């Protein structure tokens, strides 16, 4: 006779007997039902996740297409704005050239050069007004004046000098001044710095790799203001350097070559009232008399 093992459970309602085989059977059935429920639940949850992932991917694709469209519109708008700005600058240059030809501008400042300047006064002018090169070494790749733009492929006025050099090239202020503004334009001058100097002079340094000064900061002649780069509308690493007097564009090469050895050659630049400026320098550099 086969032995049977029984489990007896006694409660207030009576006594019940269960064999081990029955308990195992109930356990297996319960586990099976539980696994079936888990499997069904997992299937529907995975189905829900797949559906959600598909929806998210669809939304992502739509957002990418909208972003691409917006970027194209922004690029077209930037190009249009650049073209309009170039046309305005070209028109302004033509008007300025016409005024110069007609004698309305550029030839109005004439005076006999006062050679009675002391060495201290000469040094003061070279310190306060743009003079010397903003870059040590390098080669000039584009001069001041009309040219065919290397990227836009059209004739336009180039208001500065381009100087190219390889490597990490520091850019220095060419005169004492204050940082008037720092800008970044993807389709223009790129990272650029504008310095305001005394007596209405200003300089611009464009297409920089990085800027090391902030607006409102005072700088001395020779101070580091940034590093040469190729930011903005540029074909390669170079510095675009401008010199202006009361918003009138001047040929920077005259000021870059200006030094104590050829000091009086700068007075050939007729669009600056040198007589009045020299008087101002003399007043600034003269010792103050006690009252």
NORWOZI-V907557 format. One line per field, one symbol per residue. ss: DSSP state (a for helix, b for strand, c for the rest). A space follows every 10 residues. Layout:
ss->???
This chain:
ss->cccccbbbbb bccbbbbbba aaaaaaaaaa aaaaaaaaaa aaaaaaaaaa aaaaaaaaaa aaaaaaaaaa aaaaaaaaaa aaaaaaaaaa aaaaaaaaaa accccccccc ccccccccaa aaaaaaaacc ccccccccbb bbccbbbbcc ccccbbbbcc bbbbcccccb bbccccbbbb bbbbbccccb bbbbbbcaaa bbbbbbbbbb bccccccbbc cccbbbbbbc cccccccbbb bbbbbccbbb caaaaacccc ccaaaaaacc cccaaaaaaa aaaaaccccc c
